[in-house]
Amino acid sequence: MGRKEKTVAFWLALLLAVLCLLSACGKVEVEKSEPVSETVSEGPDSDRPLPQMAKKFVTDSPAEGDLLLVQNGVAAAKIVIPKEATDKEVAAAYDLQNYVNRMTNVLLEIITDDADLSEGNFILIGATKQTLSLGEGNYPAYPEGEGFALRRAGNYLILCGNDTGSFRGTFNAVTRFLEEAGCGWFTNDPLWQVVPTLSSLAVGQVDMDQSPRFESRSMSGISYNLGLRWYLGGQQNTIGHGMSWLVGSGYYDLHPEWYALVGDSRDPGRFEYWQFCYTDPDLAAFVAQKVMNNFDGNPNLTSYTVAANDGWDEGWCECERCRAAGNQTDQLLVLANNVAAITSLKYPDRTISILAYHSTFLPPLKTKAHKNTEVMFCLETSPMADLAKGELIHECIHGLTKNVYTQSWKDSVQQYMDDTGLQTRSIWGWYCIATGRGEWGRVPFVQGNVITRNLDLFEEMGIKTVFYDCNGELADLRWPLFYALGVGMWDDSRDGETLLYDACQKLYGAAAEEMFLYYRHLADAAEYGEQFYGMTWVPPYVLDIYSVNEQEIDEAILAAKDKLDLLTEEERQRVETQLKYWLYAKVNL
């Protein structure tokens, strides 16, 4: 498929903006790409219906029977907390009070549950005695039963959740209420946070219970406060290359046998990426004690990583015991099993985690998994794909990882689970693609429903933890990706497009539909353009992706640009920011 012919209207509209951007940003290096294949499959129907939004249960136009909270600038309800409220319940109550005040300029009074509540309207925060008497607010102890309830009961609005351990259920209930009232948090920048101006606030009928799709949800590069608004958190665990923290290279003089034998030496100083002798039982015993020390010090920790040092395929042990174990995945799995066998005696409900990554990405040849061993599967192939389709990336052997990919990511993970009997599974993903083809660091990347379809697959696979490595500094460029992932990891009632459509309604005013279609076309291009190639560290060229439906993207962003005069100053700034990023992409097409 050749590049589509650009319309004269597009270049007349944007040429001046391109020149200004290029002069402001300096020289832009354009990487060359091979011609786009003529065999690209047709993408989804670009004229498919817009997402169907559920009716919101919070309104600024009260009807008969609604529970009034604020009416025409006057308080109509009070916030109630337990007399012996926890810090989390107090924080949730003050958060609600603050945002209602910002929306309506009305400060709702906070009282305790021993007050007279015989008359009036009340918002019950946490496990008040009124909440408990209605059969709500009783939750199991951490690490079970994460979730929240948001329920109307007569003149009460109940906002409560499981706050035990590291859970923030009551705060999550407040956040969902505020979302329904029109608030939104998409980056840390106030420009990308929305607090509507309302004169009244009321609640209709609501009977909502929510629990997370995954027990642990996290994203690097996302601030703690923003992560709370996206329902991140859950059970605590450690993620990463844990062996370098637990042991490092400092024990070489005392225990050279713990380090990988490569040739005739175990000295780790010879390699940038060095490894251990992962089958050494004494090393496993030492690591197990260190892990248990961490469990002792933090009762909320449910998993600890003993993943191999970062790197490719060099520096792995060639001793007789390691070679007999099988491939490099076998070697690392032996370590995890040996550590888990020890730690599970004291902590039978906590797991020992490793990464299926680079040279340990492929399934082991011989080793079964201990019941307390957890494997975090990395998404090192197909970073833009709908993984449930089970498509194989287009290069069978990769020069960077040295892996021979003979099956799709989905099938490889399934084989790993089947061959080992693995009980606890996790995911490590990357939304920081740029290395190798750096233009991705400044052009849009949206996934829409691919995000939530992949989360559906993870849920079907029995995944416990989902972690994504993200470029937090690219928040205003990447927010449609980060936001849909963050909220989607919690909430399975809204797909990626529904989340984005609601966000566009809040952010873009009269240009909401046009901006949503812009994001939808970007997501369609990413999904269907990746059939050229897909690798986390070496993604497809921008040309290969966005030439698939460049014309539709152009038309959507220009339609939004045509509505700038109808927008508020903040809405206008947001649209113009997104236009700038599409112009960067155009330079690379």
Secondary structure, DSSP 8 states (H G I E B T S, - for coil): -------HHHHHHHHHHHHHHHHHH------------TT----S-TT---------SEESS--TT-EEEEETTEE--EEEE-TT--HHHHHHHHHHHHHHHHHHS----EEETTS--SSS-EEEESS-HHHHHTT-S----TTS---EEEEEETTEEEEEE--STT--HHHHHHHHHHHHTT-EE-SSSGGGEE----S-EEE---EEEE--SSSEEEEETS-HHHHHHTT-EESEE--S-HHHHHTTTTTTTT-GGGB--BTTB--GGG-SS--B-TT-HHHHHHHHHHHHHHHHH-TTEEEEE----SSSSTT---SHHHHHH-SHHHHHHHHHHHHHHHHHHH-TT-EEEEEE-GGG-S--SS----TTEEEEEE--B-TTS-GGG----S-SB-TTT--B--S-HHHHHHHHHHHHT--EEEEEEEE---TTSGGGGSS----THHHHHHHHHHHHTTEEEEEEEE-GGGHHHHHHHHHHHHHHHH-SSS-HHHHHHHHHHHHHGGGHHHHHHHHHHHHHHHHHHGGG--BSSS---HHHHHTSSHHHHHHHHHHHHTTGGGS-HHHHHHHHHHHHHHHHHHHT-
